């Protein structure tokens, strides 16, 4: 008896659609990586079958690379700050070295006096190099090192070996950072991140459009299956990028909460002395969790509980010191507070208008009232619209 072969057919959808993950809200790094994953998946498929041209793929890849470069440029801004810190450390070492040598000017000890007389001419010839340009300073520090090494015995006699080593290490660290900065320099004419992201998103939209048209115009099942498989992979990769974005966002939020907890713990023991100084009741201060940087100092906003009295302070030697904010910052904060108050005072449109059924009931009551008047009947004493209820406005915290 001949066995019948059973074939199963999978019905392919008439149309395809890409799953949206709102990649526009991704942070810059995740956004660039999202596009790179999408690009890799598209590049691996026969371009002729999905209708994507080499020119479009190349332009898309160029945009992704520009995004990566722009992200590195942001990192370089932080890196430049590190260079400035190293330069500030060099200045501190130079000032300490010069000050320590000068401190032996009137020493009664003969060996120290002789060492001072040998070192002073060297130090004097390099005076004020702290205020020179960074690159010029680097060269002069190396020259100072060469000259001082020739007087090693005098350096030891005046206990200068430790600060000399610190200056050498700081100068070498600065030079190393500058070398990296040159090697990793980025063209400062790059467009903004927002502009780059918009261009990359546009390329992805075009790629998806071509794939959509290719699927719609495909005449054989194998091509449709290939395109459908690609779309499923792209959707899955997008979902993973969304998960990465959410995880990163959650981690940042957790870090912010942890930082606020530490700030509360740091500020709490300092309230009592500040309250006494201001002649405020004990336990009357609380941290509003607002902070800003003023003249390189981190300042914190405190509030007198159950009042509209606010004060900005900074921590100095384990004590709170009141800070007078610059006029520009005061105006900016005032405008922000006004905007928040205005937003909180306006109820939502949905709450104030009520439901559609309630509106219909209101219209009926108005109609009945008019009809009773026309027929000579008694006018209803019920106030139209009372069935709408009350809208509760919750101020913005």
C-alpha positions in Angstrom: 0.0 0.0 0.0 1.5 3.3 -1.1 1.9 5.9 1.7 0.6 9.3 0.9 3.0 12.1 1.5 1.7 14.9 3.6 2.9 18.4 2.9 2.4 21.3 5.2 2.4 24.9 3.8 3.0 27.9 5.9 1.0 30.9 4.8 3.2 34.0 4.4 1.7 37.3 5.4 0.6 39.6 2.7 2.5 42.5 4.2 5.4 42.9 6.6 5.9 45.5 9.4 8.8 46.4 11.6 8.4 46.5 15.3 8.9 49.9 16.7 11.0 50.3 19.9 11.2 54.1 20.0 14.9 54.1 19.4 14.8 57.9 19.2 15.0 58.0 23.0 18.1 55.8 23.2 21.3 57.4 24.7 23.9 58.2 22.1 26.0 55.1 22.6 23.1 52.7 22.6 21.6 54.5 19.5 24.8 54.0 17.5 25.1 50.4 18.5 21.4 49.8 17.7 22.0 51.1 14.1 25.2 49.0 13.7 23.4 45.8 14.7 20.6 46.6 12.2 23.2 47.4 9.5 25.1 44.1 10.1 21.9 42.1 9.6 20.9 43.9 6.4 24.4 43.7 5.0 24.5 39.9 5.4 21.5 39.4 3.0 21.6 39.4 -0.8 21.0 43.2 -1.5 19.3 42.4 -4.8 16.5 40.5 -3.1 15.8 43.1 -0.5 16.1 46.1 -2.9 18.8 48.0 -0.9 21.5 49.7 -3.0 25.2 49.8 -2.2 25.1 53.6 -2.1 22.4 53.6 0.6 24.2 51.0 2.7 27.5 52.9 2.4 25.8 56.2 3.4 24.1 54.5 6.4 27.5 53.0 7.6 29.2 56.4 7.2 26.5 58.0 9.4 26.9 55.3 12.0 30.6 55.9 12.1 30.1 59.6 12.4 27.9 58.9 15.4 30.6 56.9 17.0 33.1 59.6 16.3 30.8 62.2 17.8 30.4 60.1 20.9 34.2 59.9 21.3 34.4 63.6 20.9 32.1 64.0 24.0 34.5 61.6 25.8 37.4 63.7 24.7 35.9 66.7 26.5 36.1 64.8 29.8 39.6 63.7 28.8 40.7 67.4 28.3 39.5 68.1 31.8 41.9 65.4 33.0 44.8 67.2 31.2 43.9 70.4 33.0 43.9 68.5 36.3 47.4 67.2 35.6 48.6 70.7 34.7 47.2 72.0 38.0 49.1 69.3 39.8 52.3 70.4 38.1 51.7 73.9 39.3 51.2 72.8 42.9 54.5 70.8 42.7 56.4 73.7 41.3 55.1 76.1 43.9 55.9 73.7 46.7 59.4 73.1 45.4 60.2 76.8 45.0 58.7 77.6 48.4 60.7 74.9 50.1 63.9 76.1 48.7 63.2 79.7 49.7 62.4 78.5 53.3 66.1 77.8 53.8 67.2 81.3 52.9 68.0 82.2 56.6 68.9 78.8 57.9 71.7 78.9 60.4 72.9 75.4 59.5 76.0 75.5 57.3 75.3 72.5 55.1 71.8 73.7 54.4 73.0 77.2 53.7 75.5 75.9 51.1 72.9 73.8 49.5 70.5 76.7 49.3 73.2 78.9 47.7 73.7 76.3 45.0 70.0 75.7 44.3 68.7 79.2 44.5 70.2 80.4 41.2 68.6 77.4 39.4 65.2 78.0 41.0 65.3 81.7 40.4 66.0 81.2 36.6 62.8 79.1 36.4 60.5 81.3 38.5 56.9 81.9 37.4 56.9 79.0 34.9 53.6 78.0 36.5 52.0 80.8 34.5 53.4 79.9 31.2 51.6 78.0 28.4 51.2 74.3 29.0 53.6 73.1 26.3 56.2 75.6 27.1 55.9 74.7 30.8 56.4 71.0 29.9 59.8 71.8 28.3 60.9 74.1 31.1 60.1 71.5 33.7 62.3 69.0 31.9 65.1 71.6 31.8 64.6 72.2 35.6 64.9 68.5 36.2 68.1 68.3 34.3 69.6 71.2 36.3 68.5 70.0 39.7 69.8 66.4 39.1 73.3 67.9 38.8 72.8 69.1 42.4 71.6 65.8 43.9 73.5 66.2 47.1 72.1 69.7 47.7 68.5 68.4 46.9 68.9 65.7 49.6 70.3 68.2 52.1 67.1 70.3 51.8 64.8 67.3 51.8 63.6 68.0 48.3 63.8 64.5 46.8 60.1 63.7 47.4 58.6 66.8 45.9 61.1 66.6 43.0 59.8 63.0 42.2 56.2 64.2 42.5 56.9 67.0 40.0 58.6 64.6 37.6 55.7 62.1 37.8 53.1 64.9 37.3 55.0 66.2 34.2 55.3 62.8 32.6 51.6 62.0 33.3 50.7 65.3 31.7 52.9 64.5 28.6 51.3 61.1 28.3 47.8 62.5 28.3 48.7 65.1 25.8 50.1 62.5 23.5 46.9 60.5 23.7 44.9 63.6 23.1 46.8 64.3 19.9 46.5 60.7 18.7 42.8 60.6 19.4 42.0 64.1 18.2 38.7 64.5 16.5 37.6 67.0 13.9 35.8 69.7 15.8 33.6 70.5 12.8 31.4 67.5 13.3 27.7 68.2 13.3 25.8 68.0 16.6 24.7 64.6 17.9 21.1 65.5 17.2 21.8 66.2 13.6 23.8 63.0 13.2 21.2 60.8 14.8 18.4 62.3 12.6 20.4 61.5 9.5 21.1 57.9 10.6 17.5 57.4 11.5 16.5 58.6 8.0 18.8 56.0 6.4 17.2 53.2 8.5 13.8 54.4 7.5 14.8 54.3 3.8 16.3 50.8 4.2 13.1 49.5 5.8 11.0 51.1 3.1 13.1 49.3 0.4 12.7 46.0 2.2 9.0 46.5 2.5 8.7 47.2 -1.2 10.9 44.2 -2.0 8.6 41.9 0.0 5.5 43.3 -1.6 6.9 42.9 -5.1 8.5 39.5 -4.6 7.0 36.8 -6.8 8.5 33.6 -5.2 8.0 32.2 -1.8 11.7 31.7 -1.1 12.4 35.5 -1.5 9.5 36.3 0.7 10.7 33.9 3.4 14.2 35.4 3.3 12.9 38.9 3.7 10.5 37.9 6.5 13.4 36.1 8.3 15.5 39.3 8.0 12.6 41.5 9.4 12.2 39.1 12.4 15.9 39.3 13.1 15.9 43.1 12.9 12.9 43.2 15.3 14.6 40.9 17.7 17.9 42.9 17.6 15.8 46.1 18.2 14.1 44.5 21.2 17.5 43.6 22.7 18.7 47.2 22.2 15.5 48.4 24.0 16.3 46.1 26.9 19.9 47.5 27.0 18.5 51.0 27.1 16.1 50.2 29.9 18.8 48.5 31.9 21.2 51.5 31.5 18.4 53.8 32.5 17.6 51.8 35.6 21.2 51.7 36.6 21.6 55.4 36.2 18.5 56.0 38.3 19.7 53.6 41.0 23.1 55.5 41.1 21.3 58.8 41.4 19.2 57.5 44.3 22.3 56.1 46.0 24.1 59.5 45.6 21.1 61.4 47.1 21.2 59.0 50.1 24.9 59.8 50.6 24.2 63.5 50.4 21.4 63.3 53.0 23.8 61.4 55.3 26.6 63.9 54.7 24.4 67.0 55.3 22.3 65.8 58.2 25.0 66.2 61.0 25.8 69.7 59.8 22.3 71.1 60.2 22.4 71.8 63.9 25.3 74.3 63.8 23.9 76.1 60.8 20.4 76.3 62.4 22.0 77.7 65.6 23.9 80.3 63.6 20.7 81.4 61.7 18.7 81.2 65.0 16.3 78.7 63.5 14.7 75.9 65.5 16.6 72.7 65.8 15.6 70.1 63.2 14.0 72.7 61.0 16.2 72.2 57.9 15.8 69.6 55.1 17.6 69.0 51.9 15.5 69.7 48.7 17.8 67.4 46.7 18.7 70.3 44.4 22.4 71.1 43.8 24.5 73.1 41.4 28.0 74.2 40.8 29.0 77.8 41.7 32.6 78.9 41.3 33.8 75.3 41.2 32.0 74.6 44.5 29.1 72.2 44.8 26.2 74.0 46.5 23.1 72.4 48.0 19.6 73.9 48.5 18.1 73.6 51.9 14.5 74.4 53.0 13.1 75.6 56.3 10.4 73.0 56.9 6.8 74.0 56.3 7.8 77.4 54.8 8.9 79.0 51.6 12.3 79.9 53.0 15.2 78.4 51.0 19.0 78.8 51.4 22.0 77.6 49.3 25.0 76.3 51.2 28.3 74.6 50.5 30.4 72.4 52.8 33.6 73.9 54.1 35.7 72.3 56.8 32.8 70.1 58.0 30.5 73.1 58.3 27.8 74.6 56.2 28.5 78.0 54.7 25.7 80.1 53.1 26.2 80.9 49.4 24.9 84.0 47.6 24.0 82.8 44.1 25.0 85.0 41.1 22.1 87.0 39.7 22.1 85.0 36.5 21.6 81.7 38.4 18.9 83.3 40.7 16.9 84.4 37.7 17.2 81.1 36.0 16.0 79.2 39.1 13.2 81.7 39.5 12.0 81.1 36.0 12.2 77.4 36.4 10.1 77.5 39.6 7.5 79.7 37.9 7.2 77.2 35.1 6.7 74.3 37.5 4.1 76.3 39.5 2.2 77.2 36.3 2.2 73.5 35.1 1.0 72.3 38.5 -1.8 74.9 38.6 -3.4 73.8 35.3 -5.6 70.6 35.7 -5.5 68.1 32.9 -7.9 68.6 30.1 -9.5 65.3 30.6 -10.2 65.9 34.3 -11.7 69.4 33.7 -14.1 68.4 30.8 -15.5 65.3 32.4 -16.7 62.2 30.5 -18.6 62.3 27.2 -21.6 60.7 28.9 -21.7 63.4 31.5 -21.6 66.1 28.8 -24.5 64.4 27.0 -26.5 64.4 30.3 -25.8 68.1 30.8 -27.0 68.9 27.3 -30.2 67.0 27.9 -30.9 68.9 31.1 -30.4 72.2 29.3 -32.7 71.1 26.5 -35.4 70.0 29.1 -35.1 73.3 30.9 -35.7 75.3 27.6 -38.6 73.0 26.7 -40.3 73.5 30.0 -40.1 77.3 29.6 -41.5 77.1 26.1 -44.5 75.0 27.3 -45.2 77.3 30.3 -44.2 74.7 32.8 -42.0 75.3 35.9 -38.5 76.1 35.4 -36.1 73.5 36.8 -34.2 74.7 39.9 -31.4 72.2 39.2 -28.2 73.8 38.2 -27.1 72.4 34.8 -23.7 70.7 34.9 -23.8 69.7 38.6 -23.5 66.1 37.5 -20.0 66.7 36.2 -18.5 66.3 39.7 -15.2 67.9 40.9 -11.9 67.8 39.1 -9.0 67.1 41.5 -5.8 68.9 40.7 -2.6 67.3 42.0 0.3 69.8 42.2 3.6 68.7 40.6 5.9 67.5 43.4 
